[in-house]
Every structure is written in structure tokens, then in C-alpha cells.
Amino acid sequence: MNGEPCEHHTFRLLPWTGSEGKPCYVLGDGTGYVSRMADGIESVQLGMADDLLGHAADLLADRRVTEAELHFLASRLSESLREVKRVAESRGSRLRTRGPVPDNDEPGRREPDIDIR
């Protein structure tokens, strides 16, 4: 109302956990360092999940696969699913509270985030 842009800060679930597996959050507008780092980590996690799905398809097509290989695959798939679920929860939460996602590559729009553990 006073002519200044309204800053909309929200809590974001981060793609990593703190001590004892507790969730970590960041408070900000989505353009700060921690948010950009989280975006990068989410991108890596989603890419790894895609690669793992391809590996799983190949392994499951091989009738000579061992029990140990299947166990290892199931363990990695479980870890990946946990990460992807966290990304989905984080993004879904932000969609409900903010609307469109800001362009993080826009120069000059950098604000430090506060990592809340």
C-alpha cells in the first residue's frame, strides 16, 4: 500500500534433513542462496531417480539377476522414492501458498535465505 513491493516469504521444505533426520526448512522468497542450492539438489535427485528407473528396467529384464542385486536395487529405489516424495511435498506446498515460481536466473533478485532446522 505504501508503493513498496510486497515481499512474500514462505517456508520451504528442503531436500535434505538435519540431525536425527528432522526436516529442514528455509524462510524466504525463493531467490536466495539456500533456495538456489536446494533447487540444484532437487534437480540432481530427480535426474538420479530417472537414471535409476532406467537401470531398474534393465536389471529386471535380465532373468539372471541375483537376489543380492535385487536387494540393492530395492534399497536404492526406496531411497530415491523418499527423495522424490520430499521434492513433491516441497513443491506442492509452495504451489498452494505462492502461485507462480519466480525466475531464479533473473539478475539482481538475490536475497539471503534463513535455513531453519
C-alpha positions in Angstrom: 0.0 0.0 0.0 2.9 2.4 0.5 4.3 1.9 -3.0 7.0 -0.6 -2.0 6.8 -4.1 -3.4 5.3 -6.7 -1.1 7.8 -9.4 -0.2 6.2 -12.8 0.1 8.2 -15.0 2.3 7.3 -18.7 2.8 8.7 -21.7 4.5 10.2 -24.3 2.0 10.9 -27.9 2.9 14.5 -28.5 1.9 15.7 -31.7 0.1 17.9 -32.7 3.0 17.4 -33.4 6.6 19.0 -32.1 9.8 20.3 -34.0 12.8 18.3 -37.1 13.7 16.5 -37.0 10.3 14.5 -34.0 11.2 13.1 -31.9 8.3 14.9 -28.6 7.4 13.1 -25.5 6.1 14.2 -22.2 4.7 12.3 -18.9 5.0 12.5 -16.6 2.1 11.1 -15.6 -1.3 12.7 -18.4 -3.2 15.5 -16.4 -4.7 18.2 -16.7 -2.0 21.3 -18.8 -1.9 19.8 -21.7 0.1 16.8 -21.8 -2.2 19.0 -21.9 -5.3 21.2 -24.6 -3.7 18.0 -26.6 -2.9 16.8 -26.2 -6.5 20.1 -27.7 -7.7 20.0 -30.6 -5.3 16.3 -31.4 -6.2 17.4 -31.3 -9.9 20.2 -33.8 -9.2 17.8 -36.0 -7.1 15.2 -36.1 -9.9 17.8 -36.9 -12.5 19.3 -39.7 -10.4 15.8 -41.1 -9.9 15.3 -41.1 -13.7 18.6 -42.9 -14.2 17.7 -45.4 -11.5 14.4 -46.2 -13.2 16.3 -47.0 -16.4 18.7 -49.2 -14.5 15.9 -51.0 -12.8 14.2 -51.7 -16.1 17.4 -53.2 -17.5 18.1 -55.2 -14.3 14.5 -56.6 -14.1 14.6 -57.6 -17.8 17.7 -59.8 -17.0 16.5 -63.3 -15.9 19.9 -64.0 -14.4 19.7 -61.2 -11.8 20.8 -62.3 -8.3 18.9 -61.8 -5.0 21.7 -59.5 -3.8 21.3 -57.3 -6.9 17.6 -57.1 -6.5 18.0 -56.2 -2.8 20.5 -53.5 -3.7 18.1 -52.2 -6.4 15.2 -52.2 -4.0 17.3 -50.3 -1.4 18.3 -47.6 -4.0 14.7 -47.3 -5.3 13.4 -46.8 -1.8 16.0 -44.0 -1.1 15.1 -42.4 -4.4 11.4 -42.6 -3.8 11.9 -40.9 -0.4 13.8 -38.1 -2.0 11.3 -37.6 -4.9 8.4 -37.7 -2.4 10.1 -34.9 -0.4 10.6 -32.8 -3.6 6.9 -33.3 -4.5 5.8 -32.3 -1.0 8.0 -29.2 -1.1 6.9 -28.1 -4.5 3.2 -28.8 -3.8 3.4 -26.8 -0.6 4.9 -23.8 -2.5 2.3 -24.0 -5.2 -0.5 -23.8 -2.7 1.0 -20.7 -1.0 2.6 -18.7 -3.7 1.3 -19.2 -7.2 3.9 -18.9 -10.0 7.5 -19.9 -9.2 9.9 -17.0 -9.5 12.6 -17.0 -12.2 15.8 -17.7 -10.1 18.1 -16.7 -13.0 16.8 -13.1 -13.0 19.9 -10.9 -12.2 19.6 -8.6 -9.2 17.0 -10.6 -7.4 19.1 -12.2 -4.7 18.0 -12.3 -1.1 19.7 -14.4 1.6 17.6 -17.2 2.9 17.4 -18.3 6.5 17.9 -22.1 7.0 15.5 -23.2 9.7 16.4 -26.6 11.3 
